[in-house]
Amino acid sequence: GNHDYASVRNDFDTWVPMLRPGGVLLMHDIDAFKDGPGRVFNETDWPKWCIHNYNGLGVLTKPYAR
């Protein structure tokens, strides 16, 4: 997909409803494109981990309903 903010946000909002609670979402280029994938990654309040190699890999876990 594209790396601009609007495209990444749309992809995230489109796919997240299909991800089950506890599911894992991987995002790439979170360091290289800080106003696209990196911004969307940082806007989530989900549990997350970062792997800062090359362009960055973000790992998000969809929370269970409370």
Phi and psi in radians as a Rosetta constraint file:
Dihedral C 1 N 2 CA 2 C 2 CIRCULARHARMONIC -1.284 0.35
Dihedral N 2 CA 2 C 2 N 3 CIRCULARHARMONIC 2.820 0.35
Dihedral C 2 N 3 CA 3 C 3 CIRCULARHARMONIC -1.894 0.35
Dihedral N 3 CA 3 C 3 N 4 CIRCULARHARMONIC 0.120 0.35
Dihedral C 3 N 4 CA 4 C 4 CIRCULARHARMONIC -1.385 0.35
Dihedral N 4 CA 4 C 4 N 5 CIRCULARHARMONIC 2.762 0.35
Dihedral C 4 N 5 CA 5 C 5 CIRCULARHARMONIC -0.997 0.35
Dihedral N 5 CA 5 C 5 N 6 CIRCULARHARMONIC -0.831 0.35
Dihedral C 5 N 6 CA 6 C 6 CIRCULARHARMONIC -1.060 0.35
Dihedral N 6 CA 6 C 6 N 7 CIRCULARHARMONIC -0.711 0.35
Dihedral C 6 N 7 CA 7 C 7 CIRCULARHARMONIC -1.195 0.35
Dihedral N 7 CA 7 C 7 N 8 CIRCULARHARMONIC -0.765 0.35
Dihedral C 7 N 8 CA 8 C 8 CIRCULARHARMONIC -1.155 0.35
Dihedral N 8 CA 8 C 8 N 9 CIRCULARHARMONIC -0.751 0.35
Dihedral C 8 N 9 CA 9 C 9 CIRCULARHARMONIC -1.062 0.35
Dihedral N 9 CA 9 C 9 N 10 CIRCULARHARMONIC -0.749 0.35
Dihedral C 9 N 10 CA 10 C 10 CIRCULARHARMONIC -1.111 0.35
Dihedral N 10 CA 10 C 10 N 11 CIRCULARHARMONIC -0.785 0.35
Dihedral C 10 N 11 CA 11 C 11 CIRCULARHARMONIC -1.035 0.35
Dihedral N 11 CA 11 C 11 N 12 CIRCULARHARMONIC -0.802 0.35
Dihedral C 11 N 12 CA 12 C 12 CIRCULARHARMONIC -1.058 0.35
Dihedral N 12 CA 12 C 12 N 13 CIRCULARHARMONIC -0.879 0.35
Dihedral C 12 N 13 CA 13 C 13 CIRCULARHARMONIC -1.159 0.35
Dihedral N 13 CA 13 C 13 N 14 CIRCULARHARMONIC -0.491 0.35
Dihedral C 13 N 14 CA 14 C 14 CIRCULARHARMONIC -1.328 0.35
Dihedral N 14 CA 14 C 14 N 15 CIRCULARHARMONIC -0.728 0.35
Dihedral C 14 N 15 CA 15 C 15 CIRCULARHARMONIC -1.526 0.35
Dihedral N 15 CA 15 C 15 N 16 CIRCULARHARMONIC -0.505 0.35
Dihedral C 15 N 16 CA 16 C 16 CIRCULARHARMONIC -1.017 0.35
Dihedral N 16 CA 16 C 16 N 17 CIRCULARHARMONIC -0.694 0.35
Dihedral C 16 N 17 CA 17 C 17 CIRCULARHARMONIC -1.071 0.35
Dihedral N 17 CA 17 C 17 N 18 CIRCULARHARMONIC -0.392 0.35
Dihedral C 17 N 18 CA 18 C 18 CIRCULARHARMONIC -1.517 0.35
Dihedral N 18 CA 18 C 18 N 19 CIRCULARHARMONIC -0.139 0.35
Dihedral C 18 N 19 CA 19 C 19 CIRCULARHARMONIC -1.549 0.35
Dihedral N 19 CA 19 C 19 N 20 CIRCULARHARMONIC 2.228 0.35
Dihedral C 19 N 20 CA 20 C 20 CIRCULARHARMONIC -1.309 0.35
Dihedral N 20 CA 20 C 20 N 21 CIRCULARHARMONIC 2.710 0.35
Dihedral C 20 N 21 CA 21 C 21 CIRCULARHARMONIC -0.989 0.35
Dihedral N 21 CA 21 C 21 N 22 CIRCULARHARMONIC 2.367 0.35
Dihedral C 21 N 22 CA 22 C 22 CIRCULARHARMONIC 1.548 0.35
Dihedral N 22 CA 22 C 22 N 23 CIRCULARHARMONIC -0.130 0.35
Dihedral C 22 N 23 CA 23 C 23 CIRCULARHARMONIC -1.242 0.35
Dihedral N 23 CA 23 C 23 N 24 CIRCULARHARMONIC 2.759 0.35
Dihedral C 23 N 24 CA 24 C 24 CIRCULARHARMONIC -1.936 0.35
Dihedral N 24 CA 24 C 24 N 25 CIRCULARHARMONIC 2.360 0.35
Dihedral C 24 N 25 CA 25 C 25 CIRCULARHARMONIC -2.090 0.35
Dihedral N 25 CA 25 C 25 N 26 CIRCULARHARMONIC 2.227 0.35
Dihedral C 25 N 26 CA 26 C 26 CIRCULARHARMONIC -1.815 0.35
Dihedral N 26 CA 26 C 26 N 27 CIRCULARHARMONIC 2.383 0.35
Dihedral C 26 N 27 CA 27 C 27 CIRCULARHARMONIC -2.203 0.35
Dihedral N 27 CA 27 C 27 N 28 CIRCULARHARMONIC 2.327 0.35
Dihedral C 27 N 28 CA 28 C 28 CIRCULARHARMONIC -1.849 0.35
Dihedral N 28 CA 28 C 28 N 29 CIRCULARHARMONIC 2.902 0.35
Dihedral C 28 N 29 CA 29 C 29 CIRCULARHARMONIC 1.098 0.35
Dihedral N 29 CA 29 C 29 N 30 CIRCULARHARMONIC 0.520 0.35
Dihedral C 29 N 30 CA 30 C 30 CIRCULARHARMONIC -1.249 0.35
Dihedral N 30 CA 30 C 30 N 31 CIRCULARHARMONIC -0.368 0.35
Dihedral C 30 N 31 CA 31 C 31 CIRCULARHARMONIC -1.609 0.35
Dihedral N 31 CA 31 C 31 N 32 CIRCULARHARMONIC -0.616 0.35
Dihedral C 31 N 32 CA 32 C 32 CIRCULARHARMONIC -1.301 0.35
Dihedral N 32 CA 32 C 32 N 33 CIRCULARHARMONIC -0.551 0.35
Dihedral C 32 N 33 CA 33 C 33 CIRCULARHARMONIC -2.176 0.35
Dihedral N 33 CA 33 C 33 N 34 CIRCULARHARMONIC 1.316 0.35
Dihedral C 33 N 34 CA 34 C 34 CIRCULARHARMONIC -1.169 0.35
Dihedral N 34 CA 34 C 34 N 35 CIRCULARHARMONIC -0.358 0.35
Dihedral C 34 N 35 CA 35 C 35 CIRCULARHARMONIC -1.737 0.35
Dihedral N 35 CA 35 C 35 N 36 CIRCULARHARMONIC 0.177 0.35
Dihedral C 35 N 36 CA 36 C 36 CIRCULARHARMONIC -2.159 0.35
Dihedral N 36 CA 36 C 36 N 37 CIRCULARHARMONIC -1.760 0.35
Dihedral C 36 N 37 CA 37 C 37 CIRCULARHARMONIC -1.021 0.35
Dihedral N 37 CA 37 C 37 N 38 CIRCULARHARMONIC -0.691 0.35
Dihedral C 37 N 38 CA 38 C 38 CIRCULARHARMONIC -1.125 0.35
Dihedral N 38 CA 38 C 38 N 39 CIRCULARHARMONIC -0.683 0.35
Dihedral C 38 N 39 CA 39 C 39 CIRCULARHARMONIC -1.185 0.35
Dihedral N 39 CA 39 C 39 N 40 CIRCULARHARMONIC -0.803 0.35
Dihedral C 39 N 40 CA 40 C 40 CIRCULARHARMONIC -1.097 0.35
Dihedral N 40 CA 40 C 40 N 41 CIRCULARHARMONIC -0.751 0.35
Dihedral C 40 N 41 CA 41 C 41 CIRCULARHARMONIC -1.003 0.35
Dihedral N 41 CA 41 C 41 N 42 CIRCULARHARMONIC -0.800 0.35
Dihedral C 41 N 42 CA 42 C 42 CIRCULARHARMONIC -1.285 0.35
Dihedral N 42 CA 42 C 42 N 43 CIRCULARHARMONIC -0.397 0.35
Dihedral C 42 N 43 CA 43 C 43 CIRCULARHARMONIC -1.307 0.35
Dihedral N 43 CA 43 C 43 N 44 CIRCULARHARMONIC -0.359 0.35
Dihedral C 43 N 44 CA 44 C 44 CIRCULARHARMONIC -1.323 0.35
Dihedral N 44 CA 44 C 44 N 45 CIRCULARHARMONIC 2.599 0.35
Dihedral C 44 N 45 CA 45 C 45 CIRCULARHARMONIC -1.847 0.35
Dihedral N 45 CA 45 C 45 N 46 CIRCULARHARMONIC 0.377 0.35
Dihedral C 45 N 46 CA 46 C 46 CIRCULARHARMONIC -1.367 0.35
Dihedral N 46 CA 46 C 46 N 47 CIRCULARHARMONIC 2.750 0.35
Dihedral C 46 N 47 CA 47 C 47 CIRCULARHARMONIC -1.026 0.35
Dihedral N 47 CA 47 C 47 N 48 CIRCULARHARMONIC 2.362 0.35
Dihedral C 47 N 48 CA 48 C 48 CIRCULARHARMONIC -2.561 0.35
Dihedral N 48 CA 48 C 48 N 49 CIRCULARHARMONIC 2.734 0.35
Dihedral C 48 N 49 CA 49 C 49 CIRCULARHARMONIC -2.379 0.35
Dihedral N 49 CA 49 C 49 N 50 CIRCULARHARMONIC 2.612 0.35
Dihedral C 49 N 50 CA 50 C 50 CIRCULARHARMONIC -2.115 0.35
Dihedral N 50 CA 50 C 50 N 51 CIRCULARHARMONIC 2.440 0.35
Dihedral C 50 N 51 CA 51 C 51 CIRCULARHARMONIC -2.048 0.35
Dihedral N 51 CA 51 C 51 N 52 CIRCULARHARMONIC 1.885 0.35
Dihedral C 51 N 52 CA 52 C 52 CIRCULARHARMONIC -1.626 0.35
Dihedral N 52 CA 52 C 52 N 53 CIRCULARHARMONIC 1.206 0.35
Dihedral C 52 N 53 CA 53 C 53 CIRCULARHARMONIC -2.103 0.35
Dihedral N 53 CA 53 C 53 N 54 CIRCULARHARMONIC 2.524 0.35
Dihedral C 53 N 54 CA 54 C 54 CIRCULARHARMONIC 0.902 0.35
Dihedral N 54 CA 54 C 54 N 55 CIRCULARHARMONIC -1.904 0.35
Dihedral C 54 N 55 CA 55 C 55 CIRCULARHARMONIC -1.755 0.35
Dihedral N 55 CA 55 C 55 N 56 CIRCULARHARMONIC 0.018 0.35
Dihedral C 55 N 56 CA 56 C 56 CIRCULARHARMONIC 1.634 0.35
Dihedral N 56 CA 56 C 56 N 57 CIRCULARHARMONIC 2.400 0.35
Dihedral C 56 N 57 CA 57 C 57 CIRCULARHARMONIC -2.195 0.35
Dihedral N 57 CA 57 C 57 N 58 CIRCULARHARMONIC 2.228 0.35
Dihedral C 57 N 58 CA 58 C 58 CIRCULARHARMONIC -1.885 0.35
Dihedral N 58 CA 58 C 58 N 59 CIRCULARHARMONIC 2.345 0.35
Dihedral C 58 N 59 CA 59 C 59 CIRCULARHARMONIC -2.063 0.35
Dihedral N 59 CA 59 C 59 N 60 CIRCULARHARMONIC 2.099 0.35
Dihedral C 59 N 60 CA 60 C 60 CIRCULARHARMONIC -2.048 0.35
Dihedral N 60 CA 60 C 60 N 61 CIRCULARHARMONIC 2.536 0.35
Dihedral C 60 N 61 CA 61 C 61 CIRCULARHARMONIC -2.069 0.35
Dihedral N 61 CA 61 C 61 N 62 CIRCULARHARMONIC 2.149 0.35
Dihedral C 61 N 62 CA 62 C 62 CIRCULARHARMONIC -1.208 0.35
Dihedral N 62 CA 62 C 62 N 63 CIRCULARHARMONIC 2.187 0.35
Dihedral C 62 N 63 CA 63 C 63 CIRCULARHARMONIC -1.224 0.35
Dihedral N 63 CA 63 C 63 N 64 CIRCULARHARMONIC 2.729 0.35
Dihedral C 63 N 64 CA 64 C 64 CIRCULARHARMONIC -1.344 0.35
Dihedral N 64 CA 64 C 64 N 65 CIRCULARHARMONIC 2.641 0.35
Dihedral C 64 N 65 CA 65 C 65 CIRCULARHARMONIC -1.104 0.35
Dihedral N 65 CA 65 C 65 N 66 CIRCULARHARMONIC 2.540 0.35
